[in-house]
């Protein structure tokens, strides 16, 4: 009886594995197959047929009949391993440039800092410039969570404040092709590359709060100046490495939250891994629990006082945009 139960359990596991391989292979072929429309339909259809035959063979314990699917899956994995990011493409204007940086002493010089003037998602004045920052004058690190699809999904942005009143924001984004619409599913299948944008807050925050109408919440992080400086340098290093060695964006593992989290782990290797790092809308809850946000008020009040929409729209394109959106937000 035990042997029979183990046999049934093993066969069920094989069925589950075959179903997962069938689903993954179908989507991989659909999103990445370099063929015309007919090929994008025909080969995934053939793949599904092979998968069903393999499932039937597993259920019937006719193992030889699974060999075509096994061979096809091995070939698919070999093909998949050859797909590598190039850093080249007809990129959308807002993600066309990956910033780079050089550091001399306490001065960081950044090339290709984005400072767009947005009127709508499709109407903007493009501007990129070079800027220098004194790393010894970093005074703050803030987190923006921009909710665009319910409470569980948010785009996160880190922003550094300096003693001269300037703020520089870093946004890890999907490097889309022109006229391409973002898809969370395609983000699992090497559809897009990764880009780190360094931008003025009047650009990267205002486009979300004022133009797209997203619910943008601001949280002041509890970091010491040395920690803030080290995190800033890690971000610069990440950007330089990305410019030299392109990487794919991945919806689950390489995105706007996981990349900064892995950098933060360099500051604190004991930083606990938590499911809320993956479900980015709940990242503020995680930060509150580990003491990275002020505990002088409840998290619900931090969220309410950190909602910047009204202040951002009132500030418009004011040069004091960064100061105005922080009015009333509890400090760290």
VEXZABA-156755 format. One record per residue: residue number from 0; x, y, z of N, C-alpha, C in turn; chain. Coordinates in steps of 0.02 Angstrom, whole numbers, padded with zeros to 5 digits. Layout:
REM VEXZABA-156755
R  num      nu      nv      nw     cau     cav     caw      cu      cv      cw  chaine
R  NUM       X       Y       Z       X       Y       Z       X       Y       Z       A
...
//
This chain:
REM VEXZABA-156755
R  num      nu      nv      nw     cau     cav     caw      cu      cv      cw  chaine
R    0   00041  -00060   00000   00000   00000   00000   00043   00064   00000       A
R    1   00096   00062   00043   00140   00121   00046   00174   00132  -00021       A
R    2   00197   00076  -00051   00231   00082  -00116   00184   00111  -00169       A
R    3   00121   00089  -00167   00072   00113  -00216   00058   00188  -00205       A
R    4   00052   00208  -00142   00040   00279  -00127   00098   00322  -00150       A
R    5   00159   00297  -00137   00218   00335  -00159   00220   00340  -00235       A
R    6   00201   00287  -00269   00199   00287  -00342   00149   00338  -00368       A
R    7   00090   00341  -00336   00039   00389  -00357   00063   00460  -00344       A
R    8   00093   00471  -00285   00118   00538  -00268   00172   00560  -00317       A
R    9   00218   00514  -00334   00270   00530  -00382   00243   00547  -00450       A
R   10   00191   00510  -00471   00161   00523  -00536   00125   00591  -00536       A
R   11   00092   00607  -00480   00059   00672  -00475   00110   00729  -00479       A
R   12   00167   00720  -00447   00220   00771  -00451   00245   00779  -00522       A
R   13   00252   00724  -00558   00273   00727  -00628   00220   00763  -00671       A
R   14   00157   00750  -00657   00103   00784  -00694   00106   00859  -00681       A
R   15   00115   00877  -00617   00120   00948  -00600   00180   00980  -00634       A
R   16   00237   00946  -00633   00297   00973  -00665   00286   00981  -00740       A
R   17   00253   00933  -00771   00240   00938  -00843   00193   00995  -00858       A
R   18   00143   01006  -00816   00096   01061  -00826   00131   01129  -00820       A
R   19   00175   01134  -00770   00212   01197  -00761   00259   01208  -00820       A
R   20   00293   01155  -00843   00338   01161  -00901   00298   01181  -00963       A
R   21   00238   01153  -00970   00196   01169  -01027   00176   01242  -01027       A
R   22   00155   01267  -00967   00134   01337  -00962   00193   01384  -00974       A
R   23   00249   01370  -00941   00308   01413  -00949   00332   01414  -01021       A
R   24   00335   01355  -01052   00358   01352  -01121   00313   01388  -01170       A
R   25   00248   01383  -01159   00200   01417  -01203   00210   01492  -01200       A
R   26   00216   01519  -01139   00224   01592  -01131   00293   01614  -01156       A
R   27   00345   01574  -01144   00412   01592  -01167   00414   01596  -01243       A
R   28   00383   01548  -01277   00380   01549  -01350   00338   01608  -01375       A
R   29   00283   01621  -01341   00239   01675  -01363   00273   01743  -01358       A
R   30   00307   01755  -01302   00337   01821  -01291   00404   01831  -01325       A
R   31   00443   01778  -01334   00512   01788  -01357   00529   01756  -01424       A
R   32   00483   01720  -01454   00499   01687  -01517   00509   01738  -01572       A
R   33   00568   01739  -01605   00583   01790  -01655   00554   01772  -01724       A
R   34   00490   01758  -01726   00457   01739  -01789   00397   01785  -01800       A
R   35   00367   01779  -01858   00308   01818  -01874   00248   01794  -01835       A
R   36   00191   01824  -01848   00130   01809  -01810   00111   01735  -01816       A
R   37   00118   01706  -01877   00100   01636  -01887   00143   01591  -01842       A
R   38   00209   01604  -01841   00254   01564  -01800   00239   01571  -01726       A
R   39   00218   01630  -01704   00203   01641  -01634   00141   01603  -01612       A
R   40   00098   01587  -01659   00040   01545  -01643   00055   01471  -01653       A
R   41   00090   01455  -01708   00100   01385  -01727   00144   01347  -01677       A
R   42   00202   01375  -01660   00248   01338  -01616   00220   01330  -01545       A
R   43   00191   01382  -01515   00159   01370  -01449   00104   01318  -01453       A
R   44   00066   01316  -01509   00014   01265  -01516   00044   01195  -01519       A
R   45   00099   01188  -01557   00133   01124  -01560   00160   01104  -01492       A
R   46   00186   01153  -01456   00212   01141  -01389   00157   01114  -01342       A
R   47   00098   01144  -01347   00042   01122  -01305   00022   01050  -01322       A
R   48   00023   01033  -01387   00006   00964  -01407   00056   00915  -01377       A
R   49   00121   00931  -01382   00172   00888  -01353   00163   00881  -01278       A
R   50   00144   00936  -01246   00135   00935  -01173   00077   00889  -01154       A
R   51   00021   00893  -01192  -00036   00850  -01176  -00019   00776  -01187       A
R   52   00019   00762  -01240   00040   00693  -01251   00083   00668  -01194       A
R   53   00128   00712  -01170   00171   00693  -01114   00130   00682  -01051       A
R   54   00080   00724  -01039   00038   00715  -00980   00001   00648  -00983       A
R   55  -00026   00634  -01042  -00061   00570  -01050  -00014   00511  -01040       A
R   56   00047   00518  -01063   00096   00464  -01056   00115   00453  -00983       A
R   57   00122   00508  -00945   00138   00503  -00874   00081   00468  -00837       A
R   58   00020   00489  -00851  -00038   00459  -00817  -00042   00384  -00832       A
R   59  -00027   00366  -00895  -00031   00296  -00915   00033   00257  -00901       A
R   60   00083   00292  -00873   00149   00261  -00859   00181   00233  -00922       A
R   61   00171   00267  -00977   00204   00247  -01040   00261   00297  -01052       A
R   62   00317   00284  -01018   00370   00334  -01012   00404   00351  -01078       A
R   63   00407   00305  -01124   00441   00320  -01188   00405   00376  -01227       A
R   64   00340   00379  -01217   00302   00430  -01253   00314   00501  -01227       A
R   65   00348   00506  -01170   00365   00572  -01144   00429   00600  -01174       A
R   66   00467   00556  -01209   00533   00577  -01234   00530   00637  -01282       A
R   67   00481   00641  -01329   00478   00700  -01373   00472   00765  -01335       A
R   68   00430   00765  -01283   00421   00826  -01243   00484   00841  -01203       A
R   69   00515   00791  -01175   00577   00801  -01137   00631   00830  -01182       A
R   70   00638   00803  -01243   00688   00829  -01290   00671   00900  -01310       A
R   71   00607   00913  -01322   00586   00981  -01342   00599   01031  -01285       A
R   72   00587   01009  -01223   00598   01053  -01166   00673   01068  -01157       A
R   73   00714   01018  -01168   00787   01029  -01164   00809   01079  -01217       A
R   74   00782   01071  -01278   00798   01119  -01331   00774   01189  -01315       A
R   75   00716   01193  -01284   00689   01258  -01265   00733   01292  -01214       A
R   76   00758   01254  -01165   00802   01283  -01114   00867   01307  -01145       A
R   77   00894   01270  -01193   00956   01291  -01226   00944   01356  -01263       A
R   78   00888   01359  -01301   00871   01421  -01337   00862   01479  -01288       A
R   79   00829   01467  -01232   00815   01519  -01183   00879   01547  -01154       A
R   80   00929   01504  -01144   00993   01527  -01116   01031   01572  -01163       A
R   81   01015   01570  -01228   01050   01611  -01276   01022   01682  -01280       A
R   82   00964   01694  -01250   00933   01760  -01253   00966   01804  -01199       A
R   83   01004   01852  -01221   01041   01895  -01176   01024   01969  -01188       A
R   84   01024   02011  -01136   01011   02082  -01146   01068   02115  -01184       A
R   85   01052   02164  -01224   01102   02197  -01267   01115   02270  -01248       A
R   86   01068   02301  -01213   01075   02372  -01199   01058   02415  -01259       A
R   87   01037   02385  -01313   01021   02422  -01374   00947   02413  -01391       A
R   88   00916   02466  -01413   00846   02462  -01431   00819   02531  -01449       A
R   89   00761   02532  -01478   00726   02595  -01493   00684   02613  -01432       A
R   90   00719   02638  -01381   00688   02647  -01315   00639   02705  -01314       A
R   91   00589   02698  -01270   00545   02755  -01256   00586   02812  -01228       A
R   92   00564   02873  -01243   00605   02933  -01226   00622   02937  -01152       A
R   93   00576   02919  -01108   00588   02930  -01037   00635   02879  -01006       A
R   94   00649   02823  -01042   00696   02773  -01017   00753   02762  -01067       A
R   95   00765   02811  -01109   00814   02803  -01163   00885   02804  -01138       A
R   96   00897   02836  -01080   00966   02844  -01056   00975   02815  -00986       A
R   97   01026   02774  -00980   01046   02748  -00915   01099   02796  -00887       A
R   98   01087   02824  -00828   01135   02871  -00802   01199   02834  -00779       A
R   99   01254   02871  -00779   01317   02845  -00754   01346   02897  -00707       A
R  100   01396   02878  -00669   01424   02923  -00619   01498   02911  -00609       A
R  101   01532   02964  -00588   01601   02960  -00566   01605   02992  -00497       A
R  102   01650   02967  -00455   01658   02994  -00387   01730   03013  -00377       A
R  103   01741   03076  -00358   01807   03101  -00342   01804   03132  -00273       A
R  104   01836   03099  -00225   01832   03124  -00156   01760   03119  -00132       A
R  105   01733   03175  -00110   01664   03176  -00086   01615   03201  -00139       A
R  106   01639   03211  -00201   01597   03238  -00254   01577   03183  -00303       A
R  107   01512   03177  -00314   01485   03130  -00363   01460   03170  -00423       A
R  108   01482   03151  -00482   01460   03184  -00543   01418   03134  -00583       A
R  109   01355   03152  -00595   01309   03108  -00629   01296   03134  -00699       A
R  110   01298   03088  -00747   01285   03104  -00817   01217   03075  -00836       A
R  111   01177   03114  -00870   01110   03094  -00893   01060   03089  -00835       A
R  112   01055   03144  -00797   01001   03151  -00747   00940   03177  -00783       A
R  113   00883   03144  -00773   00822   03162  -00810   00785   03219  -00776       A
R  114   00763   03267  -00816   00725   03324  -00789   00673   03344  -00841       A
R  115   00624   03300  -00853   00572   03312  -00902   00520   03360  -00874       A
R  116   00489   03398  -00918   00431   03438  -00901   00370   03404  -00932       A
R  117   00330   03371  -00889   00274   03330  -00913   00210   03371  -00915       A
R  118   00175   03367  -00972   00107   03395  -00977   00055   03339  -00982       A
R  119   00075   03284  -01012   00035   03222  -01012   00085   03165  -01023       A
R  120   00060   03103  -01023   00105   03046  -01034   00138   03049  -01103       A
R  121   00104   03082  -01150   00131   03085  -01218   00153   03154  -01239       A
R  122   00147   03202  -01195   00166   03271  -01211   00214   03295  -01157       A
R  123   00277   03303  -01175   00327   03323  -01126   00386   03356  -01161       A
R  124   00422   03395  -01123   00484   03424  -01147   00542   03384  -01118       A
R  125   00582   03355  -01162   00636   03310  -01142   00697   03350  -01122       A
R  126   00727   03333  -01066   00789   03367  -01045   00830   03320  -01002       A
R  127   00892   03311  -01020   00940   03272  -00981   01000   03317  -00965       A
R  128   01026   03313  -00906   01084   03355  -00891   01134   03318  -00846       A
R  129   01190   03351  -00833   01242   03325  -00788   01240   03365  -00724       A
R  130   01248   03331  -00668   01244   03365  -00603   01298   03338  -00557       A
R  131   01318   03380  -00510   01367   03361  -00459   01336   03367  -00390       A
R  132   01355   03321  -00345   01327   03321  -00278   01384   03308  -00228       A
R  133   01381   03343  -00172   01428   03333  -00117   01401   03279  -00072       A
R  134   01433   03221  -00072   01408   03164  -00035   01409   03175   00041       A
R  135   01451   03220   00063   01455   03234   00135   01398   03278   00159       A
R  136   01356   03300   00113   01300   03344   00132   01232   03310   00125       A
R  137   01232   03243   00116   01168   03207   00114   01135   03211   00182       A
R  138   01073   03233   00184   01038   03243   00247   00980   03195   00258       A
R  139   00955   03163   00205   00896   03121   00213   00890   03071   00157       A
R  140   00852   03017   00172   00832   02969   00121   00757   02958   00130       A
R  141   00720   02965   00076   00648   02956   00078   00626   02903   00029       A
R  142   00569   02872   00045   00539   02823   00001   00472   02849  -00024       A
R  143   00463   02847  -00090   00399   02861  -00120   00368   02795  -00142       A
R  144   00305   02783  -00125   00268   02726  -00149   00210   02753  -00191       A
R  145   00211   02737  -00255   00161   02764  -00301   00114   02707  -00321       A
R  146   00053   02710  -00296   00004   02656  -00306  -00035   02668  -00370       A
R  147  -00029   02620  -00416  -00061   02629  -00482  -00110   02573  -00499       A
R  148  -00114   02521  -00456  -00160   02466  -00470  -00178   02430  -00406       A
R  149  -00213   02465  -00361  -00234   02433  -00299  -00182   02438  -00244       A
R  150  -00199   02415  -00184  -00155   02424  -00126  -00094   02379  -00126       A
R  151  -00093   02327  -00167  -00037   02280  -00165   00019   02298  -00214       A
R  152   00005   02343  -00261   00053   02357  -00314   00072   02431  -00313       A
R  153   00136   02444  -00303   00160   02512  -00302   00229   02515  -00334       A
R  154   00242   02571  -00367   00310   02583  -00392   00347   02621  -00338       A
R  155   00405   02597  -00318   00443   02629  -00264   00503   02667  -00291       A
R  156   00516   02724  -00260   00570   02769  -00281   00607   02792  -00218       A
R  157   00673   02790  -00220   00714   02817  -00166   00737   02887  -00185       A
R  158   00734   02932  -00137   00756   03001  -00150   00802   03025  -00094       A
R  159   00857   03057  -00114   00907   03082  -00066   00903   03158  -00062       A
R  160   00902   03183   00000   00902   03255   00010   00972   03280   00028       A
R  161   00987   03341   00007   01053   03371   00019   01045   03436   00057       A
R  162   01099   03457   00090   01097   03516   00132   01079   03580   00093       A
R  163   01092   03580   00028   01075   03640  -00012   01002   03641  -00034       A
R  164   00962   03592  -00010   00890   03592  -00026   00872   03550  -00086       A
R  165   00922   03525  -00123   00906   03484  -00182   00888   03413  -00161       A
R  166   00851   03380  -00204   00834   03309  -00196   00847   03273  -00261       A
R  167   00875   03214  -00255   00887   03172  -00314   00853   03105  -00304       A
R  168   00810   03086  -00352   00772   03025  -00346   00799   02971  -00392       A
R  169   00796   02908  -00369   00818   02851  -00408   00759   02804  -00419       A
R  170   00746   02788  -00482   00689   02746  -00498   00711   02688  -00542       A
R  171   00701   02627  -00518   00717   02567  -00557   00657   02551  -00600       A
R  172   00666   02550  -00667   00609   02546  -00711   00619   02495  -00767       A
R  173   00562   02479  -00799   00562   02438  -00859   00587   02481  -00917       A
R  174   00635   02456  -00954   00659   02493  -01012   00618   02472  -01073       A
R  175   00564   02509  -01084   00517   02493  -01137   00542   02516  -01205       A
R  176   00520   02480  -01256   00529   02504  -01324   00476   02558  -01338       A
R  177   00487   02599  -01388   00438   02651  -01405   00372   02618  -01424       A
R  178   00317   02647  -01401   00249   02625  -01414   00234   02557  -01382       A
R  179   00277   02534  -01337   00264   02471  -01303   00225   02483  -01239       A
R  180   00176   02440  -01225   00136   02445  -01164   00163   02394  -01114       A
R  181   00174   02416  -01052   00201   02373  -01001   00153   02316  -00985       A
R  182   00181   02256  -00977   00143   02198  -00957   00180   02163  -00901       A
R  183   00146   02152  -00845   00178   02118  -00788   00195   02046  -00806       A
R  184   00153   02014  -00848   00167   01944  -00866   00229   01940  -00910       A
R  185   00235   01984  -00959   00294   01981  -01003   00358   01995  -00965       A
R  186   00351   02027  -00906   00409   02042  -00865   00442   01980  -00836       A
R  187   00409   01923  -00840   00439   01860  -00818   00478   01825  -00874       A
R  188   00474   01852  -00936   00498   01815  -00994   00547   01855  -01037       A
R  189   00594   01890  -01004   00648   01925  -01039   00623   01972  -01093       A
R  190   00565   02002  -01080   00536   02046  -01130   00568   02116  -01128       A
R  191   00588   02137  -01068   00614   02205  -01060   00680   02205  -01022       A
R  192   00720   02254  -01035   00781   02263  -00997   00769   02311  -00939       A
R  193   00819   02317  -00897   00815   02356  -00836   00851   02422  -00846       A
R  194   00825   02475  -00815   00858   02540  -00817   00849   02573  -00749       A
R  195   00900   02608  -00726   00895   02647  -00665   00897   02721  -00685       A
R  196   00844   02756  -00669   00838   02826  -00686   00856   02869  -00626       A
R  197   00900   02917  -00636   00912   02970  -00586   00876   03032  -00611       A
R  198   00834   03061  -00569   00791   03114  -00593   00776   03165  -00539       A
R  199   00757   03224  -00562   00731   03275  -00518   00661   03253  -00494       A
R  200   00644   03269  -00432   00578   03249  -00407   00522   03283  -00445       A
R  201   00533   03343  -00471   00481   03376  -00510   00465   03338  -00574       A
R  202   00510   03294  -00593   00499   03250  -00651   00468   03184  -00627       A
R  203   00507   03143  -00594   00488   03073  -00583   00432   03065  -00532       A
R  204   00423   03112  -00486   00368   03110  -00438   00307   03145  -00467       A
R  205   00317   03204  -00495   00260   03244  -00519   00223   03210  -00576       A
R  206   00260   03172  -00619   00226   03138  -00674   00177   03086  -00647       A
R  207   00192   03058  -00589   00147   03008  -00560   00089   03039  -00522       A
R  208   00104   03090  -00482   00052   03121  -00441   00007   03168  -00481       A
R  209   00037   03208  -00525  -00001   03261  -00559  -00026   03241  -00627       A
R  210   00013   03200  -00664  -00005   03183  -00732  -00045   03118  -00736       A
R  211  -00020   03066  -00702  -00053   03001  -00706  -00106   02990  -00652       A
R  212  -00108   03034  -00603  -00158   03029  -00551  -00149   02970  -00505       A
R  213  -00087   02947  -00495  -00075   02892  -00450  -00076   02916  -00377       A
R  214  -00088   02871  -00332  -00088   02886  -00260  -00016   02881  -00236       A
R  215   00019   02937  -00230   00089   02938  -00211   00095   02954  -00137       A
R  216   00129   02910  -00101   00139   02919  -00029   00213   02926  -00014       A
R  217   00230   02972   00030   00299   02988   00048   00313   02965   00119       A
R  218   00369   02930   00127   00390   02905   00193   00463   02926   00205       A
R  219   00476   02957   00263   00543   02979   00281   00578   02921   00316       A
R  220   00634   02899   00289   00669   02841   00316   00717   02861   00372       A
R  221   00725   02816   00421   00772   02827   00476   00840   02800   00455       A
R  222   00882   02844   00430   00950   02825   00410   00999   02878   00435       A
R  223   01058   02857   00454   01110   02904   00474   01144   02930   00411       A
R  224   01176   02989   00414   01212   03015   00355   01263   02966   00327       A
R  225   01303   02931   00368   01349   02882   00338   01312   02826   00301       A
R  226   01257   02801   00329   01218   02750   00295   01189   02776   00229       A
R  227   01164   02837   00231   01135   02867   00171   01188   02875   00117       A
R  228   01247   02897   00137   01301   02905   00089   01321   02838   00058       A
R  229   01325   02787   00100   01345   02721   00075   01292   02693   00027       A
R  230   01228   02703   00043   01175   02680  -00001   01176   02717  -00067       A
R  231   01189   02782  -00064   01195   02823  -00125   01251   02796  -00169       A
R  232   01308   02780  -00139   01364   02754  -00178   01348   02686  -00207       A
R  233   01312   02644  -00170   01291   02579  -00197   01247   02589  -00260       A
R  234   01202   02637  -00257   01159   02650  -00314   01199   02674  -00375       A
R  235   01249   02715  -00363   01292   02737  -00418   01329   02678  -00448       A
R  236   01355   02635  -00405   01391   02576  -00429   01345   02531  -00469       A
R  237   01283   02522  -00445   01235   02480  -00480   01221   02508  -00549       A
R  238   01214   02574  -00554   01199   02606  -00618   01258   02598  -00666       A
R  239   01318   02609  -00642   01377   02601  -00685   01383   02529  -00710       A
R  240   01370   02481  -00665   01374   02411  -00684   01320   02394  -00736       A
R  241   01261   02422  -00726   01207   02409  -00773   01221   02439  -00842       A
R  242   01254   02497  -00843   01272   02527  -00907   01323   02484  -00944       A
R  243   01368   02452  -00907   01419   02409  -00937   01393   02339  -00953       A
R  244   01349   02314  -00910   01323   02246  -00918   01247   02247  -00910       A
R  245   01212   02255  -00966   01138   02259  -00963   01108   02197  -00931       A
R  246   01050   02206  -00901   01014   02151  -00869   00940   02155  -00887       A
R  247   00907   02098  -00883   00836   02097  -00895   00797   02118  -00832       A
R  248   00742   02153  -00843   00694   02166  -00790   00655   02102  -00777       A
R  249   00640   02088  -00715   00597   02031  -00698   00545   02054  -00648       A
R  250   00482   02040  -00664   00427   02064  -00623   00433   02044  -00550       A
R  251   00462   01985  -00537   00465   01960  -00468   00533   01972  -00435       A
R  252   00587   01964  -00472   00653   01961  -00440   00698   02021  -00453       A
R  253   00686   02058  -00506   00730   02114  -00523   00686   02173  -00542       A
R  254   00664   02211  -00492   00615   02263  -00505   00629   02324  -00461       A
R  255   00580   02369  -00458   00590   02433  -00423   00599   02425  -00348       A
R  256   00580   02368  -00320   00586   02357  -00248   00644   02311  -00231       A
R  257   00651   02257  -00268   00702   02207  -00251   00772   02234  -00261       A
R  258   00783   02275  -00313   00851   02301  -00325   00874   02345  -00267       A
R  259   00834   02396  -00246   00855   02435  -00187   00861   02393  -00124       A
R  260   00817   02342  -00116   00821   02300  -00057   00887   02262  -00054       A
R  261   00908   02235  -00110   00972   02199  -00111   01030   02247  -00096       A
R  262   01024   02309  -00118   01076   02358  -00101   01075   02374  -00027       A
R  263   01014   02379   00002   01009   02392   00074   01038   02335   00115       A
R  264   01033   02275   00088   01061   02217   00124   01137   02222   00128       A
R  265   01168   02259   00082   01240   02269   00087   01257   02312   00148       A
R  266   01211   02358   00165   01221   02399   00225   01208   02357   00288       A
R  267   01157   02315   00284   01138   02275   00342   01124   02203   00318       A
R  268   01174   02159   00320   01165   02090   00297   01111   02053   00336       A
R  269   01094   02077   00397   01044   02044   00437   00973   02068   00422       A
R  270   00966   02112   00372   00901   02137   00354   00856   02078   00335       A
R  271   00800   02069   00369   00759   02009   00358   00724   02010   00290       A
R  272   00724   01952   00257   00686   01943   00195   00613   01934   00213       A
R  273   00569   01966   00174   00498   01965   00191   00458   01966   00126       A
R  274   00399   01934   00127   00357   01932   00067   00336   02001   00044       A
R  275   00336   02050   00090   00315   02118   00072   00366   02154   00029       A
R  276   00427   02126   00024   00476   02154  -00023   00454   02138  -00095       A
R  277   00421   02081  -00104   00397   02062  -00170   00330   02095  -00187       A
R  278   00287   02101  -00137   00222   02134  -00147   00231   02207  -00126       A
R  279   00255   02247  -00172   00284   02313  -00156   00235   02362  -00124       A
R  280   00171   02351  -00134   00123   02397  -00103   00125   02395  -00027       A
R  281   00150   02339   00000   00154   02330   00072   00224   02342   00100       A
R  282   00268   02369   00058   00336   02383   00081   00337   02431   00140       A
R  283   00296   02485   00141   00295   02529   00200   00279   02492   00264       A
R  284   00234   02441   00261   00218   02402   00321   00280   02365   00346       A
R  285   00318   02338   00298   00380   02303   00316   00430   02351   00348       A
R  286   00438   02410   00316   00486   02459   00343   00465   02483   00412       A
R  287   00401   02490   00423   00376   02510   00489   00392   02456   00541       A
R  288   00382   02394   00522   00393   02339   00569   00467   02331   00589       A
R  289   00513   02346   00543   00584   02338   00559   00614   02402   00588       A
R  290   00572   02454   00598   00596   02515   00630   00629   02565   00583       A
R  291   00619   02557   00517   00648   02604   00470   00607   02667   00461       A
R  292   00545   02667   00489   00502   02726   00488   00489   02748   00560       A
R  293   00470   02810   00568   00455   02836   00635   00397   02798   00667       A
R  294   00404   02784   00732   00351   02753   00770   00315   02802   00815       A
R  295   00325   02867   00803   00291   02917   00844   00216   02919   00830       A
R  296   00198   02897   00769   00127   02894   00752   00114   02826   00719       A
R  297   00052   02802   00718   00037   02738   00686   00051   02741   00611       A
R  298   00062   02683   00581   00075   02679   00510   00017   02709   00469       A
R  299  -00044   02698   00492  -00101   02725   00455  -00097   02801   00451       A
R  300  -00073   02833   00504  -00065   02906   00503  -00007   02927   00459       A
R  301   00048   02887   00461   00104   02901   00416   00080   02900   00343       A
R  302   00040   02850   00326   00014   02845   00258  -00030   02906   00241       A
R  303  -00075   02924   00287  -00121   02978   00274  -00084   03045   00267       A
R  304  -00037   03058   00311   00000   03121   00308   00052   03121   00253       A
R  305   00070   03061   00229   00118   03056   00175   00088   03060   00106       A
R  306   00022   03062   00100  -00009   03068   00034   00003   03138   00007       A
R  307   00037   03142  -00050   00061   03207  -00073   00018   03237  -00129       A
R  308  -00034   03202  -00152  -00070   03223  -00212  -00091   03297  -00210       A
R  309  -00126   03317  -00156  -00151   03385  -00151  -00093   03435  -00152       A
R  310  -00042   03422  -00112   00015   03468  -00109   00053   03470  -00175       A
R  311   00059   03411  -00207   00096   03409  -00270   00061   03449  -00325       A
R  312  -00005   03442  -00328  -00042   03480  -00379  -00040   03555  -00365       A
R  313  -00040   03573  -00301  -00035   03644  -00283   00034   03671  -00299       A
R  314   00085   03628  -00291   00154   03651  -00304   00168   03657  -00379       A
R  315   00135   03615  -00419   00146   03618  -00492   00219   03609  -00509       A
R  316   00245   03654  -00551   00316   03649  -00571   00359   03698  -00532       A
R  317   00337   03716  -00472   00375   03762  -00430   00445   03735  -00417       A
R  318   00496   03779  -00416   00563   03756  -00398   00566   03730  -00326       A
R  319   00516   03747  -00286   00513   03722  -00217   00469   03660  -00211       A
R  320   00459   03624  -00266   00415   03566  -00267   00432   03517  -00211       A
R  321   00496   03500  -00204   00516   03450  -00155   00501   03471  -00084       A
R  322   00512   03536  -00069   00498   03560  -00001   00422   03562   00011       A
R  323   00384   03582  -00039   00312   03590  -00030   00276   03524  -00019       A
R  324   00299   03471  -00052   00264   03407  -00044   00281   03374   00023       A
R  325   00332   03399   00057   00352   03370   00122   00320   03406   00181       A
R  326   00282   03458   00169   00249   03494   00223   00200   03449   00258       A
R  327   00208   03441   00323   00163   03400   00362   00179   03326   00365       A
R  328   00230   03304   00328   00250   03234   00329   00295   03222   00389       A
R  329   00277   03174   00433   00319   03162   00492   00391   03145   00473       A
R  330   00437   03176   00509   00508   03163   00497   00529   03096   00525       A
R  331   00590   03076   00510   00614   03011   00532   00634   03009   00605       A
//
